[in-house]
Amino acid sequence: MSERYATFVRRLRDAVLGPAGTTDPSLRTAVEQSAAIAGGRVRTEPAVVPAALRPYVDTIARHAYRVTDSDVDALRRAGYSEDAIFDITASAALGAGLGRLERGLAALKGEL
């Protein structure tokens, strides 16, 4: 990836996972890592995501179009606010996208 695009990716990660969010940055980072692994990240890091979030994060990472109102309602019932659900959703989408990007770049380089 060119330095220009690497800079954009870094800025996006910082915006989503940085300190300016409703949820703790460590939670957002764990969600991003978990979704990236599901999305195909070549280099895997351990990620501990709360049990109540795992099905939602997995759905976002693998089949985002399948998310339903009942999935979001389950998170609300588990105590997550609208802002927290947004943070979690953005972190999972970021992870899934970056996981696919990393896997695609590795394939182009013949590293798979």
A tleap script that builds the chain and sets N, CA, C and O, in Angstrom:
source leaprc.protein.ff14SB
mol = sequence {
  NMET SER GLU ARG TYR ALA THR PHE VAL ARG
  ARG LEU ARG ASP ALA VAL LEU GLY PRO ALA
  GLY THR THR ASP PRO SER LEU ARG THR ALA
  VAL GLU GLN SER ALA ALA ILE ALA GLY GLY
  ARG VAL ARG THR GLU PRO ALA VAL VAL PRO
  ALA ALA LEU ARG PRO TYR VAL ASP THR ILE
  ALA ARG HIE ALA TYR ARG VAL THR ASP SER
  ASP VAL ASP ALA LEU ARG ARG ALA GLY TYR
  SER GLU ASP ALA ILE PHE ASP ILE THR ALA
  SER ALA ALA LEU GLY ALA GLY LEU GLY ARG
  LEU GLU ARG GLY LEU ALA ALA LEU LYS GLY
  GLU CLEU
}
set mol.1.N position { 0.848 -1.155 0.000 }
set mol.1.CA position { 0.000 0.000 0.000 }
set mol.1.C position { 0.904 1.231 0.000 }
set mol.1.O position { 1.906 1.286 0.713 }
set mol.2.N position { 0.538 2.189 -0.793 }
set mol.2.CA position { 1.352 3.410 -0.855 }
set mol.2.C position { 1.266 4.153 0.474 }
set mol.2.O position { 0.319 3.975 1.241 }
set mol.3.N position { 2.266 4.984 0.732 }
set mol.3.CA position { 2.290 5.753 1.975 }
set mol.3.C position { 1.059 6.655 2.085 }
set mol.3.O position { 0.539 6.880 3.177 }
set mol.4.N position { 0.607 7.164 0.951 }
set mol.4.CA position { -0.580 8.027 0.961 }
set mol.4.C position { -1.781 7.291 1.542 }
set mol.4.O position { -2.482 7.819 2.406 }
set mol.5.N position { -2.014 6.064 1.063 }
set mol.5.CA position { -3.155 5.297 1.556 }
set mol.5.C position { -2.923 4.790 2.968 }
set mol.5.O position { -3.863 4.703 3.759 }
set mol.6.N position { -1.691 4.458 3.290 }
set mol.6.CA position { -1.374 4.033 4.658 }
set mol.6.C position { -1.692 5.162 5.641 }
set mol.6.O position { -2.171 4.907 6.746 }
set mol.7.N position { -1.430 6.385 5.247 }
set mol.7.CA position { -1.744 7.535 6.089 }
set mol.7.C position { -3.252 7.661 6.285 }
set mol.7.O position { -3.712 7.931 7.394 }
set mol.8.N position { -4.018 7.468 5.219 }
set mol.8.CA position { -5.478 7.529 5.333 }
set mol.8.C position { -5.990 6.434 6.269 }
set mol.8.O position { -6.863 6.685 7.100 }
set mol.9.N position { -5.454 5.236 6.137 }
set mol.9.CA position { -5.874 4.122 6.985 }
set mol.9.C position { -5.541 4.426 8.441 }
set mol.9.O position { -6.362 4.190 9.327 }
set mol.10.N position { -4.359 4.941 8.690 }
set mol.10.CA position { -3.954 5.302 10.053 }
set mol.10.C position { -4.893 6.362 10.645 }
set mol.10.O position { -5.309 6.263 11.799 }
set mol.11.N position { -5.213 7.362 9.845 }
set mol.11.CA position { -6.104 8.420 10.314 }
set mol.11.C position { -7.505 7.881 10.610 }
set mol.11.O position { -8.133 8.285 11.589 }
set mol.12.N position { -7.991 6.972 9.766 }
set mol.12.CA position { -9.299 6.368 9.985 }
set mol.12.C position { -9.297 5.546 11.271 }
set mol.12.O position { -10.210 5.663 12.089 }
set mol.13.N position { -8.270 4.716 11.448 }
set mol.13.CA position { -8.151 3.918 12.687 }
set mol.13.C position { -8.129 4.833 13.910 }
set mol.13.O position { -8.820 4.572 14.895 }
set mol.14.N position { -7.348 5.890 13.848 }
set mol.14.CA position { -7.253 6.817 14.977 }
set mol.14.C position { -8.602 7.467 15.280 }
set mol.14.O position { -8.963 7.652 16.442 }
set mol.15.N position { -9.339 7.810 14.232 }
set mol.15.CA position { -10.641 8.456 14.417 }
set mol.15.C position { -11.646 7.510 15.069 }
set mol.15.O position { -12.409 7.923 15.942 }
set mol.16.N position { -11.652 6.257 14.655 }
set mol.16.CA position { -12.631 5.297 15.167 }
set mol.16.C position { -12.215 4.743 16.529 }
set mol.16.O position { -13.050 4.579 17.418 }
set mol.17.N position { -10.927 4.456 16.688 }
set mol.17.CA position { -10.471 3.772 17.893 }
set mol.17.C position { -9.851 4.688 18.943 }
set mol.17.O position { -9.533 4.241 20.045 }
set mol.18.N position { -9.680 5.951 18.612 }
set mol.18.CA position { -9.027 6.896 19.525 }
set mol.18.C position { -9.885 7.254 20.726 }
set mol.18.O position { -10.939 6.657 20.950 }
set mol.19.N position { -9.435 8.219 21.486 }
set mol.19.CA position { -10.093 8.546 22.756 }
set mol.19.C position { -11.463 9.212 22.637 }
set mol.19.O position { -12.223 9.222 23.605 }
set mol.20.N position { -11.791 9.766 21.478 }
set mol.20.CA position { -13.041 10.524 21.341 }
set mol.20.C position { -14.210 9.615 21.000 }
set mol.20.O position { -14.713 9.644 19.877 }
set mol.21.N position { -14.641 8.817 21.949 }
set mol.21.CA position { -15.787 7.944 21.736 }
set mol.21.C position { -16.552 7.763 23.027 }
set mol.21.O position { -16.090 8.168 24.094 }
set mol.22.N position { -17.712 7.160 22.933 }
set mol.22.CA position { -18.522 6.897 24.117 }
set mol.22.C position { -17.986 5.697 24.886 }
set mol.22.O position { -17.947 5.705 26.117 }
set mol.23.N position { -17.579 4.675 24.161 }
set mol.23.CA position { -17.078 3.463 24.791 }
set mol.23.C position { -15.581 3.567 25.025 }
set mol.23.O position { -14.899 4.413 24.446 }
set mol.24.N position { -15.089 2.697 25.878 }
set mol.24.CA position { -13.667 2.664 26.191 }
set mol.24.C position { -12.873 2.289 24.934 }
set mol.24.O position { -13.271 1.376 24.210 }
set mol.25.N position { -11.770 2.969 24.665 }
set mol.25.CA position { -10.967 2.630 23.485 }
set mol.25.C position { -10.503 1.170 23.466 }
set mol.25.O position { -10.351 0.589 22.392 }
set mol.26.N position { -10.280 0.577 24.630 }
set mol.26.CA position { -9.857 -0.827 24.648 }
set mol.26.C position { -10.967 -1.745 24.147 }
set mol.26.O position { -10.683 -2.759 23.511 }
set mol.27.N position { -12.220 -1.410 24.422 }
set mol.27.CA position { -13.337 -2.197 23.895 }
set mol.27.C position { -13.411 -2.050 22.388 }
set mol.27.O position { -13.558 -3.038 21.669 }
set mol.28.N position { -13.309 -0.808 21.905 }
set mol.28.CA position { -13.372 -0.591 20.457 }
set mol.28.C position { -12.229 -1.307 19.744 }
set mol.28.O position { -12.417 -1.855 18.658 }
set mol.29.N position { -11.055 -1.302 20.349 }
set mol.29.CA position { -9.904 -1.994 19.752 }
set mol.29.C position { -10.142 -3.498 19.721 }
set mol.29.O position { -9.835 -4.146 18.721 }
set mol.30.N position { -10.679 -4.059 20.790 }
set mol.30.CA position { -10.976 -5.496 20.815 }
set mol.30.C position { -12.016 -5.859 19.765 }
set mol.30.O position { -11.893 -6.883 19.093 }
set mol.31.N position { -13.043 -5.020 19.622 }
set mol.31.CA position { -14.070 -5.250 18.594 }
set mol.31.C position { -13.442 -5.179 17.207 }
set mol.31.O position { -13.718 -6.030 16.362 }
set mol.32.N position { -12.607 -4.185 16.965 }
set mol.32.CA position { -11.932 -4.048 15.665 }
set mol.32.C position { -11.089 -5.277 15.374 }
set mol.32.O position { -11.139 -5.807 14.265 }
set mol.33.N position { -10.318 -5.740 16.343 }
set mol.33.CA position { -9.456 -6.912 16.150 }
set mol.33.C position { -10.269 -8.169 15.871 }
set mol.33.O position { -9.930 -8.948 14.980 }
set mol.34.N position { -11.337 -8.363 16.630 }
set mol.34.CA position { -12.186 -9.535 16.436 }
set mol.34.C position { -12.812 -9.538 15.040 }
set mol.34.O position { -12.830 -10.563 14.360 }
set mol.35.N position { -13.318 -8.393 14.629 }
set mol.35.CA position { -13.923 -8.289 13.298 }
set mol.35.C position { -12.879 -8.438 12.203 }
set mol.35.O position { -13.169 -9.013 11.154 }
set mol.36.N position { -11.679 -7.935 12.425 }
set mol.36.CA position { -10.611 -8.069 11.424 }
set mol.36.C position { -10.232 -9.526 11.237 }
set mol.36.O position { -9.985 -9.962 10.112 }
set mol.37.N position { -10.183 -10.279 12.317 }
set mol.37.CA position { -9.888 -11.714 12.215 }
set mol.37.C position { -10.989 -12.407 11.418 }
set mol.37.O position { -10.706 -13.222 10.540 }
set mol.38.N position { -12.243 -12.083 11.726 }
set mol.38.CA position { -13.366 -12.657 10.972 }
set mol.38.C position { -13.323 -12.223 9.511 }
set mol.38.O position { -13.747 -12.965 8.625 }
set mol.39.N position { -12.811 -11.020 9.261 }
set mol.39.CA position { -12.713 -10.505 7.901 }
set mol.39.C position { -11.515 -11.018 7.124 }
set mol.39.O position { -11.382 -10.739 5.933 }
set mol.40.N position { -10.640 -11.768 7.789 }
set mol.40.CA position { -9.522 -12.369 7.072 }
set mol.40.C position { -8.154 -11.842 7.411 }
set mol.40.O position { -7.199 -12.113 6.683 }
set mol.41.N position { -8.022 -11.090 8.500 }
set mol.41.CA position { -6.714 -10.550 8.878 }
set mol.41.C position { -5.679 -11.674 8.906 }
set mol.41.O position { -5.904 -12.728 9.502 }
set mol.42.N position { -4.564 -11.437 8.265 }
set mol.42.CA position { -3.497 -12.426 8.176 }
set mol.42.C position { -2.770 -12.532 9.512 }
set mol.42.O position { -2.561 -13.632 10.024 }
set mol.43.N position { -2.391 -11.410 10.067 }
set mol.43.CA position { -1.726 -11.391 11.378 }
set mol.43.C position { -2.814 -11.267 12.431 }
set mol.43.O position { -3.507 -10.252 12.494 }
set mol.44.N position { -2.964 -12.274 13.240 }
set mol.44.CA position { -4.045 -12.230 14.226 }
set mol.44.C position { -3.513 -11.868 15.604 }
set mol.44.O position { -2.461 -12.345 16.029 }
set mol.45.N position { -4.251 -11.028 16.282 }
set mol.45.CA position { -3.981 -10.676 17.654 }
set mol.45.C position { -5.163 -11.177 18.481 }
set mol.45.O position { -6.297 -11.189 18.002 }
set mol.46.N position { -4.901 -11.585 19.709 }
set mol.46.CA position { -6.031 -12.022 20.525 }
set mol.46.C position { -6.966 -10.849 20.807 }
set mol.46.O position { -6.520 -9.720 21.015 }
set mol.47.N position { -8.245 -11.128 20.811 }
set mol.47.CA position { -9.238 -10.094 21.079 }
set mol.47.C position { -10.286 -10.662 22.019 }
set mol.47.O position { -10.880 -11.702 21.734 }
set mol.48.N position { -10.514 -9.996 23.125 }
set mol.48.CA position { -11.526 -10.428 24.086 }
set mol.48.C position { -12.686 -9.447 24.011 }
set mol.48.O position { -12.583 -8.302 24.453 }
set mol.49.N position { -13.774 -9.909 23.450 }
set mol.49.CA position { -14.978 -9.094 23.283 }
set mol.49.C position { -16.039 -9.638 24.243 }
set mol.49.O position { -16.210 -10.854 24.331 }
set mol.50.N position { -16.750 -8.777 24.959 }
set mol.50.CA position { -17.801 -9.260 25.865 }
set mol.50.C position { -18.792 -10.172 25.140 }
set mol.50.O position { -19.123 -9.953 23.974 }
set mol.51.N position { -19.250 -11.183 25.845 }
set mol.51.CA position { -20.139 -12.186 25.257 }
set mol.51.C position { -21.377 -11.579 24.608 }
set mol.51.O position { -21.825 -12.058 23.566 }
set mol.52.N position { -21.931 -10.535 25.209 }
set mol.52.CA position { -23.150 -9.919 24.662 }
set mol.52.C position { -22.909 -9.290 23.289 }
set mol.52.O position { -23.846 -9.124 22.508 }
set mol.53.N position { -21.660 -8.942 22.999 }
set mol.53.CA position { -21.343 -8.284 21.728 }
set mol.53.C position { -20.911 -9.254 20.632 }
set mol.53.O position { -20.995 -8.916 19.452 }
set mol.54.N position { -20.455 -10.437 20.992 }
set mol.54.CA position { -19.857 -11.352 20.006 }
set mol.54.C position { -20.747 -11.656 18.808 }
set mol.54.O position { -20.273 -11.554 17.676 }
set mol.55.N position { -22.019 -12.025 18.999 }
set mol.55.CA position { -22.845 -12.317 17.811 }
set mol.55.C position { -23.005 -11.097 16.898 }
set mol.55.O position { -22.966 -11.218 15.674 }
set mol.56.N position { -23.184 -9.931 17.503 }
set mol.56.CA position { -23.357 -8.705 16.719 }
set mol.56.C position { -22.098 -8.380 15.935 }
set mol.56.O position { -22.165 -8.086 14.741 }
set mol.57.N position { -20.945 -8.431 16.602 }
set mol.57.CA position { -19.670 -8.137 15.940 }
set mol.57.C position { -19.419 -9.135 14.814 }
set mol.57.O position { -18.964 -8.754 13.735 }
set mol.58.N position { -19.712 -10.401 15.056 }
set mol.58.CA position { -19.515 -11.413 14.016 }
set mol.58.C position { -20.431 -11.154 12.821 }
set mol.58.O position { -20.013 -11.306 11.673 }
set mol.59.N position { -21.673 -10.765 13.087 }
set mol.59.CA position { -22.594 -10.464 11.982 }
set mol.59.C position { -22.103 -9.263 11.182 }
set mol.59.O position { -22.129 -9.286 9.951 }
set mol.60.N position { -21.661 -8.222 11.865 }
set mol.60.CA position { -21.129 -7.046 11.168 }
set mol.60.C position { -19.934 -7.460 10.307 }
set mol.60.O position { -19.823 -7.044 9.154 }
set mol.61.N position { -19.054 -8.270 10.861 }
set mol.61.CA position { -17.815 -8.648 10.165 }
set mol.61.C position { -18.070 -9.545 8.964 }
set mol.61.O position { -17.403 -9.412 7.938 }
set mol.62.N position { -19.011 -10.440 9.080 }
set mol.62.CA position { -19.215 -11.439 8.021 }
set mol.62.C position { -20.376 -11.121 7.068 }
set mol.62.O position { -20.286 -11.370 5.866 }
set mol.63.N position { -21.450 -10.579 7.610 }
set mol.63.CA position { -22.674 -10.368 6.817 }
set mol.63.C position { -23.408 -9.131 7.319 }
set mol.63.O position { -24.522 -9.244 7.831 }
set mol.64.N position { -22.811 -7.968 7.185 }
set mol.64.CA position { -23.394 -6.749 7.745 }
set mol.64.C position { -24.832 -6.506 7.273 }
set mol.64.O position { -25.635 -5.933 8.009 }
set mol.65.N position { -25.150 -6.928 6.080 }
set mol.65.CA position { -26.496 -6.712 5.548 }
set mol.65.C position { -27.557 -7.508 6.315 }
set mol.65.O position { -28.752 -7.263 6.149 }
set mol.66.N position { -27.135 -8.448 7.143 }
set mol.66.CA position { -28.077 -9.262 7.912 }
set mol.66.C position { -28.417 -8.688 9.284 }
set mol.66.O position { -29.223 -9.269 10.011 }
set mol.67.N position { -27.823 -7.569 9.645 }
set mol.67.CA position { -28.132 -6.954 10.937 }
set mol.67.C position { -29.585 -6.488 10.929 }
set mol.67.O position { -30.041 -5.845 9.983 }
set mol.68.N position { -30.297 -6.821 11.993 }
set mol.68.CA position { -31.712 -6.467 12.095 }
set mol.68.C position { -31.948 -5.582 13.316 }
set mol.68.O position { -31.072 -5.413 14.165 }
set mol.69.N position { -33.142 -5.030 13.380 }
set mol.69.CA position { -33.524 -4.239 14.553 }
set mol.69.C position { -33.435 -5.078 15.819 }
set mol.69.O position { -33.073 -4.561 16.876 }
set mol.70.N position { -33.756 -6.357 15.730 }
set mol.70.CA position { -33.700 -7.202 16.928 }
set mol.70.C position { -32.263 -7.391 17.415 }
set mol.70.O position { -32.040 -7.559 18.614 }
set mol.71.N position { -31.288 -7.366 16.510 }
set mol.71.CA position { -29.882 -7.428 16.924 }
set mol.71.C position { -29.513 -6.195 17.745 }
set mol.71.O position { -28.848 -6.299 18.775 }
set mol.72.N position { -29.945 -5.048 17.282 }
set mol.72.CA position { -29.668 -3.790 17.986 }
set mol.72.C position { -30.449 -3.750 19.296 }
set mol.72.O position { -29.930 -3.290 20.313 }
set mol.73.N position { -31.681 -4.225 19.278 }
set mol.73.CA position { -32.479 -4.276 20.509 }
set mol.73.C position { -31.819 -5.157 21.559 }
set mol.73.O position { -31.868 -4.842 22.748 }
set mol.74.N position { -31.207 -6.246 21.143 }
set mol.74.CA position { -30.507 -7.126 22.087 }
set mol.74.C position { -29.361 -6.388 22.765 }
set mol.74.O position { -29.115 -6.582 23.955 }
set mol.75.N position { -28.664 -5.548 22.019 }
set mol.75.CA position { -27.587 -4.759 22.623 }
set mol.75.C position { -28.142 -3.732 23.599 }
set mol.75.O position { -27.551 -3.483 24.649 }
set mol.76.N position { -29.274 -3.138 23.254 }
set mol.76.CA position { -29.908 -2.181 24.169 }
set mol.76.C position { -30.300 -2.883 25.469 }
set mol.76.O position { -30.071 -2.363 26.561 }
set mol.77.N position { -30.894 -4.076 25.336 }
set mol.77.CA position { -31.294 -4.837 26.526 }
set mol.77.C position { -30.073 -5.227 27.360 }
set mol.77.O position { -30.176 -5.373 28.578 }
set mol.78.N position { -28.916 -5.397 26.708 }
set mol.78.CA position { -27.678 -5.738 27.426 }
set mol.78.C position { -27.062 -4.508 28.091 }
set mol.78.O position { -26.046 -4.615 28.778 }
set mol.79.N position { -27.686 -3.322 27.885 }
set mol.79.CA position { -27.238 -2.119 28.574 }
set mol.79.C position { -26.419 -1.150 27.741 }
set mol.79.O position { -25.874 -0.186 28.279 }
set mol.80.N position { -26.322 -1.384 26.449 }
set mol.80.CA position { -25.550 -0.489 25.591 }
set mol.80.C position { -26.437 0.647 25.079 }
set mol.80.O position { -27.564 0.416 24.641 }
set mol.81.N position { -25.919 1.864 25.139 }
set mol.81.CA position { -26.646 3.040 24.649 }
set mol.81.C position { -26.552 3.113 23.122 }
set mol.81.O position { -25.795 2.377 22.491 }
set mol.82.N position { -27.341 4.017 22.556 }
set mol.82.CA position { -27.283 4.241 21.101 }
set mol.82.C position { -25.877 4.650 20.671 }
set mol.82.O position { -25.371 4.169 19.658 }
set mol.83.N position { -25.247 5.537 21.439 }
set mol.83.CA position { -23.894 5.989 21.103 }
set mol.83.C position { -22.887 4.848 21.211 }
set mol.83.O position { -21.982 4.739 20.383 }
set mol.84.N position { -23.038 4.001 22.221 }
set mol.84.CA position { -22.136 2.859 22.371 }
set mol.84.C position { -22.321 1.882 21.208 }
set mol.84.O position { -21.345 1.347 20.681 }
set mol.85.N position { -23.556 1.655 20.817 }
set mol.85.CA position { -23.827 0.748 19.686 }
set mol.85.C position { -23.209 1.313 18.405 }
set mol.85.O position { -22.675 0.563 17.588 }
set mol.86.N position { -23.279 2.625 18.234 }
set mol.86.CA position { -22.630 3.242 17.075 }
set mol.86.C position { -21.124 2.995 17.116 }
set mol.86.O position { -20.540 2.591 16.111 }
set mol.87.N position { -20.486 3.235 18.271 }
set mol.87.CA position { -19.042 3.000 18.409 }
set mol.87.C position { -18.686 1.561 18.062 }
set mol.87.O position { -17.728 1.305 17.332 }
set mol.88.N position { -19.464 0.632 18.589 }
set mol.88.CA position { -19.207 -0.796 18.374 }
set mol.88.C position { -19.384 -1.145 16.903 }
set mol.88.O position { -18.583 -1.890 16.339 }
set mol.89.N position { -20.419 -0.614 16.287 }
set mol.89.CA position { -20.678 -0.878 14.869 }
set mol.89.C position { -19.553 -0.326 13.998 }
set mol.89.O position { -19.067 -1.013 13.100 }
set mol.90.N position { -19.140 0.906 14.261 }
set mol.90.CA position { -18.057 1.511 13.478 }
set mol.90.C position { -16.757 0.739 13.662 }
set mol.90.O position { -16.014 0.544 12.700 }
set mol.91.N position { -16.474 0.301 14.874 }
set mol.91.CA position { -15.248 -0.459 15.140 }
set mol.91.C position { -15.265 -1.811 14.435 }
set mol.91.O position { -14.257 -2.246 13.879 }
set mol.92.N position { -16.420 -2.470 14.465 }
set mol.92.CA position { -16.536 -3.770 13.782 }
set mol.92.C position { -16.425 -3.610 12.270 }
set mol.92.O position { -15.764 -4.410 11.608 }
set mol.93.N position { -17.062 -2.592 11.724 }
set mol.93.CA position { -16.979 -2.359 10.274 }
set mol.93.C position { -15.547 -2.024 9.863 }
set mol.93.O position { -15.060 -2.503 8.839 }
set mol.94.N position { -14.882 -1.207 10.658 }
set mol.94.CA position { -13.481 -0.882 10.384 }
set mol.94.C position { -12.630 -2.142 10.393 }
set mol.94.O position { -11.840 -2.365 9.477 }
set mol.95.N position { -12.786 -2.959 11.414 }
set mol.95.CA position { -11.997 -4.187 11.508 }
set mol.95.C position { -12.240 -5.120 10.337 }
set mol.95.O position { -11.295 -5.660 9.763 }
set mol.96.N position { -13.499 -5.312 9.980 }
set mol.96.CA position { -13.813 -6.199 8.857 }
set mol.96.C position { -13.192 -5.685 7.563 }
set mol.96.O position { -12.635 -6.457 6.781 }
set mol.97.N position { -13.290 -4.381 7.345 }
set mol.97.CA position { -12.711 -3.801 6.129 }
set mol.97.C position { -11.202 -3.899 6.099 }
set mol.97.O position { -10.617 -4.241 5.071 }
set mol.98.N position { -10.564 -3.599 7.225 }
set mol.98.CA position { -9.100 -3.677 7.271 }
set mol.98.C position { -8.608 -5.117 7.177 }
set mol.98.O position { -7.565 -5.384 6.580 }
set mol.99.N position { -9.358 -6.041 7.763 }
set mol.99.CA position { -8.990 -7.459 7.643 }
set mol.99.C position { -9.005 -7.905 6.195 }
set mol.99.O position { -8.102 -8.610 5.746 }
set mol.100.N position { -10.025 -7.497 5.471 }
set mol.100.CA position { -10.107 -7.861 4.049 }
set mol.100.C position { -9.019 -7.167 3.235 }
set mol.100.O position { -8.441 -7.766 2.328 }
set mol.101.N position { -8.743 -5.914 3.555 }
set mol.101.CA position { -7.677 -5.183 2.870 }
set mol.101.C position { -6.331 -5.875 3.077 }
set mol.101.O position { -5.591 -6.093 2.118 }
set mol.102.N position { -6.015 -6.216 4.313 }
set mol.102.CA position { -4.745 -6.884 4.609 }
set mol.102.C position { -4.638 -8.219 3.889 }
set mol.102.O position { -3.590 -8.546 3.331 }
set mol.103.N position { -5.715 -8.987 3.900 }
set mol.103.CA position { -5.702 -10.296 3.223 }
set mol.103.C position { -5.542 -10.120 1.715 }
set mol.103.O position { -4.799 -10.865 1.077 }
set mol.104.N position { -6.229 -9.147 1.152 }
set mol.104.CA position { -6.110 -8.894 -0.293 }
set mol.104.C position { -4.710 -8.453 -0.683 }
set mol.104.O position { -4.178 -8.910 -1.695 }
set mol.105.N position { -4.110 -7.574 0.102 }
set mol.105.CA position { -2.745 -7.123 -0.194 }
set mol.105.C position { -1.760 -8.267 -0.042 }
set mol.105.O position { -0.816 -8.380 -0.824 }
set mol.106.N position { -1.967 -9.118 0.956 }
set mol.106.CA position { -1.080 -10.272 1.130 }
set mol.106.C position { -1.205 -11.224 -0.055 }
set mol.106.O position { -0.206 -11.780 -0.511 }
set mol.107.N position { -2.421 -11.414 -0.554 }
set mol.107.CA position { -2.615 -12.279 -1.720 }
set mol.107.C position { -1.923 -11.721 -2.955 }
set mol.107.O position { -1.317 -12.466 -3.724 }
set mol.108.N position { -2.015 -10.415 -3.143 }
set mol.108.CA position { -1.351 -9.781 -4.295 }
set mol.108.C position { 0.161 -9.940 -4.227 }
set mol.108.O position { 0.827 -10.033 -5.258 }
set mol.109.N position { 0.706 -9.971 -3.002 }
set mol.109.CA position { 2.146 -10.132 -2.829 }
set mol.109.C position { 2.567 -11.598 -2.821 }
set mol.109.O position { 3.756 -11.896 -2.713 }
set mol.110.N position { 1.612 -12.515 -2.933 }
set mol.110.CA position { 1.915 -13.942 -2.916 }
set mol.110.C position { 2.264 -14.473 -1.541 }
set mol.110.O position { 2.951 -15.487 -1.419 }
set mol.111.N position { 1.796 -13.794 -0.508 }
set mol.111.CA position { 2.126 -14.187 0.861 }
set mol.111.C position { 1.133 -15.173 1.465 }
set mol.111.O position { 1.295 -15.571 2.619 }
set mol.112.N position { 0.124 -15.571 0.725 }
set mol.112.CA position { -0.857 -16.516 1.262 }
set mol.112.C position { -0.603 -17.902 0.762 }
set mol.112.O position { -1.335 -18.829 1.112 }
savepdb mol mol.pdb
quit
